Amino acid sequence: MAKVILGLSGALTHDPSAALYVDDKLVAAAEEERFIRDKHAKNRMPLEATKFCLEYAGLKPRDIDIVAFPYAKIGLDRPDRWHYAKRYWYAPDRALTALFNGNRRYHRNVANVRGMLEKLGVNWDLISFVPVEHHMTHASSAYHLSGFKGKTAILGIDGKGEYATTFFGYGENGKIHKIKEFYDPDSLGGLYGAMTEYLGFEMLDGEFKVMGMAPYGDPEKYDFSRLAKFENGELKVNTELVNTVGWRRYKENGKGYYFSKKLVDWLGPKRQGDNADEPYIDYAACIQRLFEKLSLEMIDYYLKDILEETGQLCFAGGSALNVKLNQYIIDLPYVKELFVQPAASDAGTALGAASYAAHLAGIEVEPLQHVYLGPKYSNEECIAACEAHSEKPTWEKIDKVPETVAKILAEGNPVAWFHGRMEFGPRALGCRSILGCPSVPGVADRINEQIKYRERWRPFCPSVLDTVAEDLLQTKHPAPYMTFTFKANPAWNDRIPEVIHEDGTSRAQVVNKETNPRYYALIEELEKLTGNGVVLNTSLNRRGEPMVCSPTDALNMFYGSDLPYLVLEDILVRK
């Protein structure tokens, strides 16, 4: 009989998700936020996401054999808890809790999982519950899904899991070996998150914005080296300034932040508002530069020997979504290919927990083929959503969808594009997207200001036909998931100015016909009209909202913005 493995995330109170394997096949995966319309779905369990996965697979709760979860017990005989207690000595309540009750979150997580499964009708006594160390799930999600053969270096960088913040290891013959871990508060992800808060954004949400702001600043203008150092194989973050807890935290309007008043005394007031202005653009550039420098030093120290053997590197954890860092990793002379698990943040730990549990059960999971793993809707369901919507949409069914939409785009109009199965992970990859023609001046500003209502300096990404990708991106490196930036060929700058960033780079998705044939056909039609096999692509959502999931979500967004056209499968809706 087939083995059914359910992976769940949500161990750290954010980004709950579910992933379902039937033997070695990844059948479905989705994030809870998309169903309940609450970005990051904080303090929730992935109940609706799990219901979807089971329904899509045609399974009942009683069919589940294994439930895997990305959080494990950490014993007092390990260095994790002792390191935490020592480094947070100035907050004795935190330090003593780590030593004497250090698995309290683990027990709470198990209770939450059990409670959710009971709501589904799963008998706890009839399933095998597999808790997996948080960073091991990140490692598994990258290594076991990469498809790499032979010895493979593995890197994990995020805020923190149980106590670990950084993972170095390697995979060989399906087994993952740890080389080194760092522990909280010595966390590059935490450092970047603290500076994200200082720069006026929300931690675990605004890091992309800091990365987008950085190219506008001067990374040489300020010396940020006092924030953290990597020396003699050890990372040490300056908790006098960042990654702070207790009384050291800077407080404003009753809220405590992960940086101290000393940081404010040094750099000035915390940033407010939406403008990208000095000195904050320079601070963004400086923290991005420090993050890159320390990450590359750590890779060189712990993984260089392995990489010189095979050149294969897998990367997961929230920091793996820092596409500028990934560009520099690819440029390392001993890296031949980098695989970044596309749902690299904690949502992806559902994948990692399930794939690791499969490994323990003797199952070799298949390499990741694509991330179109969520719900899909028929034309009839899309029409029903239109008929039921309060705005009474004007719609028509069209035959030649790619040709029709390409013409609308070439005329300078943005289009909401809703097609096929929803993407898993933070990137819209041609199924829940807002599209624009990248050769039309001003289309990016229009989408930022009138549709997504976000900061006007935020960059946009191109989806690129595989036939032109090498010329545009000047590389043959695989890039199906928008997880890397590349230095764009200057010859393309005037052809597609709306998707070339301030620093001349582009965070591209290379599209192939096999994984998304309709999207590919659309870009081909746009190429016929404009000469460029490229479309501007951003996620179908407004600022502060999750990506849309259902036709009704898409219609709500359509009527809550200045979008002129919406395509729901074969249904064209106009304002």
C-alpha positions in Angstrom: 0.0 0.0 0.0 1.1 3.5 -0.7 2.5 5.5 2.2 0.8 8.8 2.9 3.0 11.4 4.6 1.7 14.8 5.7 4.2 17.5 6.5 3.0 20.5 8.5 4.7 23.9 9.3 3.8 26.6 11.8 6.2 25.6 14.6 7.3 29.2 15.1 3.9 30.9 15.1 4.0 32.1 11.5 3.7 30.8 7.9 1.8 27.5 8.6 1.5 25.2 5.6 0.8 21.6 4.6 2.6 19.3 2.1 1.4 15.9 1.1 3.5 13.0 -0.2 2.0 9.8 -1.5 5.1 7.6 -1.5 7.7 9.6 -3.4 5.3 11.9 -5.2 4.6 15.4 -3.9 0.9 15.7 -4.6 -0.1 19.0 -3.1 1.3 21.8 -0.9 -0.3 25.1 0.2 0.0 27.9 2.8 -2.7 28.5 5.3 -2.7 32.3 4.7 -4.1 31.9 1.2 -7.3 30.2 2.5 -8.0 32.4 5.5 -6.8 35.6 3.8 -4.5 36.6 6.7 -0.9 37.2 5.6 1.5 34.9 7.4 -1.4 33.4 9.3 0.3 34.1 12.6 -0.6 31.8 15.6 -2.6 29.5 13.4 -2.3 25.9 12.4 -2.6 24.8 8.7 -6.1 23.3 9.0 -7.5 24.6 5.7 -4.3 23.9 3.9 -4.4 20.3 5.1 -8.0 19.9 4.1 -7.1 21.1 0.6 -4.2 18.7 0.3 -6.3 15.7 1.3 -9.2 16.7 -0.9 -6.9 17.3 -3.9 -5.3 13.9 -3.4 -8.7 12.2 -3.0 -7.8 11.0 0.5 -9.5 10.9 3.8 -7.9 11.8 7.2 -7.8 8.1 8.1 -5.5 7.5 5.1 -2.6 9.4 6.7 0.2 7.2 7.8 2.9 9.7 9.0 2.6 13.3 10.2 5.9 15.2 10.3 6.5 18.5 12.0 9.6 20.8 11.9 10.3 21.1 15.6 12.0 18.7 17.9 13.2 18.3 21.5 16.6 19.7 22.3 18.2 18.0 25.3 20.1 19.7 28.0 23.2 17.7 27.1 23.5 19.6 23.8 25.1 23.0 23.4 22.0 24.7 22.0 20.3 25.7 25.3 23.5 26.5 27.1 24.7 28.9 24.4 21.3 30.7 24.5 21.4 31.0 28.3 25.0 32.3 28.3 24.5 34.8 25.5 21.2 36.1 27.0 22.7 36.4 30.5 21.4 40.0 30.8 17.8 38.7 30.6 17.9 36.0 33.4 14.2 35.0 33.0 15.0 34.0 29.3 18.2 32.3 30.2 16.8 30.3 33.1 13.7 29.3 31.1 16.0 27.9 28.4 17.8 25.8 30.9 15.0 24.5 33.0 12.0 24.5 30.6 13.7 24.6 27.2 11.3 22.3 25.5 8.1 24.1 26.4 7.5 25.3 22.8 8.0 21.7 21.6 5.3 20.4 24.0 3.0 23.3 23.0 3.6 22.5 19.3 2.8 18.8 19.8 -0.5 19.8 21.5 -1.4 22.1 18.7 -0.7 19.5 16.0 -2.7 16.9 17.9 -5.6 19.3 18.4 -5.6 20.2 14.7 -5.6 16.5 13.6 -8.4 15.8 16.0 -10.5 18.5 14.2 -9.8 16.7 11.0 -10.8 13.4 12.4 -7.4 11.8 12.6 -6.8 9.2 15.3 -3.5 10.2 17.0 -2.9 6.6 18.1 -3.1 5.3 14.5 -0.5 7.7 12.9 3.2 7.9 13.3 4.2 11.4 14.5 7.7 12.4 13.4 9.2 15.6 14.9 12.2 16.8 13.0 14.7 19.4 14.0 13.8 22.7 12.4 17.1 23.2 10.5 17.1 19.6 9.4 13.8 20.2 7.7 15.3 23.2 5.9 18.2 21.0 4.9 16.0 18.2 3.7 13.7 20.5 1.8 16.7 21.7 -0.2 18.8 18.5 -0.5 16.2 15.8 -1.0 14.2 17.9 -3.5 17.2 19.2 -5.4 17.8 16.1 -7.6 21.5 16.5 -7.1 23.5 13.3 -7.2 26.8 12.7 -5.4 28.1 14.7 -2.4 26.2 17.9 -2.0 26.9 20.9 0.3 23.9 22.1 2.3 23.4 25.6 3.8 20.6 26.8 6.0 20.3 30.4 7.3 17.3 31.9 9.0 16.2 33.6 12.2 16.1 30.6 14.4 14.4 27.2 14.8 14.5 25.6 18.3 17.8 27.3 19.1 19.9 26.8 15.9 20.1 29.7 13.5 22.5 28.5 10.9 23.3 25.0 9.4 26.3 23.7 7.5 26.3 20.2 6.3 26.4 17.8 3.3 24.2 15.2 1.8 25.4 11.9 0.4 23.5 8.8 -0.7 20.3 10.4 0.7 21.7 11.0 4.2 22.2 14.4 5.7 25.4 15.0 7.8 25.7 18.1 10.1 29.1 19.9 10.1 28.3 22.9 12.2 25.4 24.9 13.6 25.2 28.4 15.2 22.7 29.2 17.9 20.5 32.1 18.9 21.2 35.0 19.3 24.1 34.6 16.8 21.9 34.7 13.8 22.4 36.5 10.5 18.7 36.1 9.7 17.9 37.7 13.1 20.3 40.5 12.4 18.8 41.2 9.1 15.3 41.0 10.6 16.2 43.4 13.4 17.5 45.9 10.8 14.4 45.4 8.8 12.4 46.6 11.8 14.7 49.5 12.3 14.2 50.5 8.6 10.4 50.7 9.2 9.2 47.3 8.0 7.8 44.2 9.7 10.2 41.4 10.5 9.5 38.2 8.6 7.7 40.3 5.9 9.8 43.3 5.0 13.2 41.8 4.4 12.5 41.8 0.6 11.8 45.5 0.9 15.2 46.1 2.5 16.9 44.1 -0.2 15.0 46.2 -2.8 15.9 49.4 -1.2 19.6 48.6 -0.9 20.7 49.3 -4.5 19.6 52.9 -4.1 22.1 53.4 -1.3 25.9 53.5 -0.8 27.3 50.5 1.1 30.6 52.2 1.7 29.0 55.2 3.5 28.8 53.6 6.9 30.8 50.9 8.7 28.3 48.3 10.0 31.0 45.8 11.0 30.3 46.4 14.7 27.0 44.6 14.3 28.4 41.1 13.8 31.7 39.3 13.1 32.8 35.9 11.8 36.1 34.9 13.2 37.9 31.6 13.7 34.8 29.7 12.5 32.4 31.4 14.9 29.7 33.9 14.3 29.0 36.5 17.0 26.2 39.1 16.8 26.5 42.2 18.9 23.5 41.9 21.2 24.2 45.4 22.6 22.7 46.6 19.3 20.6 43.9 17.7 19.0 40.6 18.4 18.1 41.9 21.8 15.5 40.8 24.3 14.2 42.0 27.7 15.2 45.5 28.9 17.7 46.1 26.1 14.9 46.3 23.5 14.0 49.7 22.0 10.4 50.5 22.6 8.1 52.8 20.7 4.4 53.3 21.2 4.3 50.3 23.6 6.0 47.9 21.1 9.4 46.3 21.7 11.8 45.8 18.8 14.7 43.4 18.2 17.2 46.2 18.4 18.3 48.4 21.2 18.2 52.1 22.1 22.0 52.1 21.5 21.4 51.3 17.9 19.0 54.4 17.7 21.6 56.5 19.5 24.1 55.4 16.9 22.1 55.6 13.6 19.3 58.0 14.5 15.5 57.6 14.7 13.8 54.5 13.3 12.6 55.1 9.8 8.9 56.0 9.2 6.8 56.2 6.1 7.2 54.9 2.5 9.9 57.1 1.1 13.4 55.6 0.2 15.5 58.5 1.4 18.9 59.1 3.1 20.4 57.9 5.3 18.1 54.9 5.4 18.8 53.8 1.8 22.5 53.8 2.8 21.7 51.8 5.9 19.9 49.2 3.7 22.9 49.0 1.4 25.2 48.6 4.4 23.2 45.8 6.1 22.9 44.0 2.8 26.6 44.2 2.2 27.4 43.0 5.7 25.0 40.1 5.3 26.5 39.1 2.0 30.1 39.4 3.4 29.5 37.2 6.5 27.5 34.6 4.6 30.2 34.2 1.9 32.9 34.0 4.6 31.0 31.2 6.4 30.4 29.3 3.1 34.1 29.6 2.4 35.1 28.3 5.9 32.7 25.4 6.2 31.7 24.3 2.8 34.5 25.1 0.4 36.2 21.7 0.6 33.0 19.9 -0.3 32.1 22.4 -3.1 35.5 22.0 -4.7 34.7 18.3 -5.0 31.3 18.6 -6.8 30.3 22.3 -7.0 26.7 21.4 -5.9 25.1 23.6 -3.1 21.6 23.4 -1.7 20.2 26.4 0.3 17.1 26.9 2.4 15.9 29.0 5.4 14.4 32.4 5.1 17.7 34.0 4.2 17.8 31.8 1.1 15.2 34.2 -0.4 17.8 37.0 -0.4 18.4 36.9 -4.2 21.3 39.2 -4.1 23.3 36.9 -1.8 22.4 34.0 -4.1 23.8 35.9 -7.1 27.2 36.2 -5.3 27.1 32.5 -4.2 26.6 31.5 -7.9 29.6 33.7 -8.7 31.9 31.8 -6.3 34.5 29.9 -8.4 33.8 26.6 -6.7 30.0 26.7 -7.1 28.7 25.1 -10.3 25.0 25.0 -9.4 23.0 26.4 -6.6 19.5 25.0 -5.8 17.4 27.2 -3.6 14.3 25.5 -2.4 11.7 28.0 -3.7 9.5 28.0 -0.5 12.7 28.5 1.5 11.1 30.3 4.5 9.3 28.5 7.3 6.4 27.6 5.0 8.7 25.3 3.2 9.5 23.3 6.4 6.3 21.4 5.7 8.1 20.0 2.6 11.2 19.4 4.5 9.5 17.6 7.4 7.6 15.4 5.0 10.7 14.6 2.8 12.8 13.8 5.8 10.1 11.5 7.3 10.0 9.8 3.9 13.8 9.4 4.0 13.5 7.8 7.4 10.8 5.5 6.0 13.2 4.4 3.2 11.5 6.4 0.5 13.6 8.5 -1.9 11.3 11.4 -2.9 11.3 12.7 -6.4 13.2 15.9 -7.3 11.0 19.1 -7.3 9.5 19.6 -10.7 7.6 22.8 -10.1 5.7 24.6 -7.4 2.2 24.6 -9.0 0.9 22.6 -6.1 -2.2 24.5 -4.8 -5.9 24.6 -5.8 -7.1 25.0 -9.4 -10.6 26.1 -10.6 -12.6 25.2 -13.7 -14.2 27.7 -16.1 -17.6 26.9 -14.5 -16.3 27.7 -11.0 -14.9 31.0 -12.3 -18.2 31.9 -14.0 -20.1 31.0 -10.8 -17.8 33.4 -8.8 -18.5 36.2 -11.3 -22.3 35.6 -11.1 -22.2 35.6 -7.3 -20.0 38.6 -6.9 -21.6 41.8 -5.6 -20.0 44.0 -8.4 -21.8 42.0 -11.1 -18.7 41.7 -13.4 -18.9 42.0 -17.1 -17.3 38.9 -18.4 -17.0 36.8 -21.6 -15.5 33.5 -22.4 -12.6 33.8 -25.0 -11.1 31.2 -27.2 -7.5 32.4 -27.9 -6.5 33.4 -24.4 -2.7 33.9 -24.9 -3.2 35.9 -28.1 -5.9 38.1 -26.6 -4.0 38.8 -23.4 -0.7 39.5 -25.2 -2.5 42.1 -27.3 -4.0 43.8 -24.2 -0.5 43.8 -22.6 1.2 45.2 -25.7 -1.3 48.1 -25.7 0.1 49.1 -22.3 -2.5 47.6 -19.9 -1.7 45.6 -16.8 -3.6 42.3 -16.6 -4.5 40.1 -13.6 -3.7 36.5 -14.7 -5.4 33.7 -12.8 -4.7 30.2 -14.2 -4.0 26.6 -13.2 -2.8 25.5 -9.8 -1.7 28.2 -7.2 2.0 28.5 -6.5 3.5 27.2 -3.3 6.0 29.8 -1.8 6.2 33.5 -1.9 6.8 34.0 -5.7 4.1 34.3 -8.3 5.3 32.2 -11.2 2.6 32.6 -13.8 -0.6 31.3 -12.1 -1.5 34.0 -9.7 0.1 37.0 -11.3 -0.3 40.6 -12.3 1.4 41.0 -15.7 2.6 44.0 -17.7 4.5 44.6 -20.9 8.1 45.5 -19.8 8.8 47.7 -22.8 5.9 50.1 -22.0 7.3 53.1 -20.0 5.6 53.7 -16.6 3.8 50.3 -16.4 5.7 49.4 -13.2 4.9 52.7 -11.5 1.3 52.3 -12.4 1.1 48.8 -10.9 2.9 50.0 -7.7 0.8 53.1 -7.2 -2.6 52.2 -8.5 -2.9 48.4 -8.1 -0.6 47.0 -5.4 -0.5 50.3 -3.4 3.1 49.7 -2.4 6.4 51.7 -2.3 7.2 53.1 -5.7 10.9 52.0 -5.4 10.0 48.3 -5.2 11.4 46.5 -8.3 9.5 44.1 -10.6 10.7 40.8 -12.0 10.6 39.3 -15.5 9.3 36.0 -16.6 11.5 35.0 -19.5 11.2 32.4 -22.3 13.9 29.8 -22.0 14.9 30.6 -25.6 16.1 34.1 -24.7 17.1 33.6 -21.1 20.8 33.0 -21.8 21.2 36.1 -23.8 19.3 38.3 -21.4 20.7 36.9 -18.1 24.2 36.0 -19.5 24.2 32.6 -17.9 23.0 29.0 -18.4 22.3 28.6 -14.7 18.8 27.2 -14.0 16.4 29.8 -12.7 12.8 28.5 -12.7 11.7 30.0 -9.3 12.8 33.7 -9.2 15.3 32.9 -6.5 18.4 34.6 -8.1 19.3 37.9 -9.6 21.6 38.1 -12.6 23.4 40.9 -14.2 21.2 41.7 -17.2 22.7 42.1 -20.6 23.0 45.9 -21.1 21.7 45.4 -24.7 18.3 44.6 -23.1 18.2 47.7 -20.9 16.2 49.9 -23.3 14.1 46.9 -24.5 12.6 46.0 -21.1 13.4 48.9 -18.8 10.5 48.1 -16.4 12.1 44.9 -15.1 15.8 46.0 -14.9 16.6 47.1 -11.3 18.6 50.2 -10.2 21.8 48.2 -10.1 21.4 46.6 -13.5 20.3 43.2 -12.2 17.1 41.3 -12.8 15.4 38.7 -10.6 14.1 36.4 -13.4 12.0 33.4 -13.8 13.0 31.3 -16.7 9.8 29.7 -18.1 9.6 26.4 -20.0 6.8 24.9 -21.9 6.6 21.7 -20.0 5.7 23.1 -16.6 3.4 26.0 -17.6 2.4 25.7 -21.3 -0.3 28.4 -21.3 2.0 31.0 -19.6 4.7 30.1 -22.0 2.3 30.5 -25.0 1.3 34.0 -23.6 4.9 35.2 -23.5 5.5 33.8 -27.0 2.6 35.8 -28.3 3.9 38.9 -26.6 7.3 38.3 -28.2 5.6 38.3 -31.6 4.1 41.7 -30.9 7.1 43.4 -29.2 10.2 41.4 -30.1 10.9 40.6 -26.5 10.2 37.1 -25.0 9.7 38.7 -21.6 6.7 39.7 -19.4 6.6 41.8 -16.2 5.3 39.5 -13.5 4.4 40.3 -9.9 2.1 38.5 -7.4 -1.7 38.9 -7.6 -2.3 40.7 -4.3 -2.4 44.1 -2.8 0.0 45.4 -0.2 -0.4 43.5 3.1 -2.5 40.7 1.6 -1.7 37.1 0.8 -1.5 36.1 -2.9 -5.0 35.3 -4.1 -6.2 31.7 -4.1 -9.7 31.5 -5.5 -11.7 33.3 -8.3 -13.6 35.2 -5.6 -10.3 36.4 -4.1 -9.2 37.5 -7.5 -12.4 39.4 -8.2 -12.2 41.1 -4.8 -8.7 42.3 -5.5 -9.7 43.3 -9.1 -12.5 45.6 -7.8 -10.3 46.9 -4.9 -7.7 48.3 -7.3 -7.3 50.0 -10.7 -6.7 46.8 -12.6 -8.5 47.1 -15.9 -8.5 43.4 -17.0 -8.8 40.1 -15.2 -8.4 36.7 -16.8 -9.9 33.7 -14.9 -8.9 30.7 -16.9 -10.8 31.3 -20.2 -13.0 34.1 -18.7 -12.1 37.7 -19.4 -13.5 40.3 -17.0 -13.3 44.0 -17.9 -14.1 47.1 -15.9 
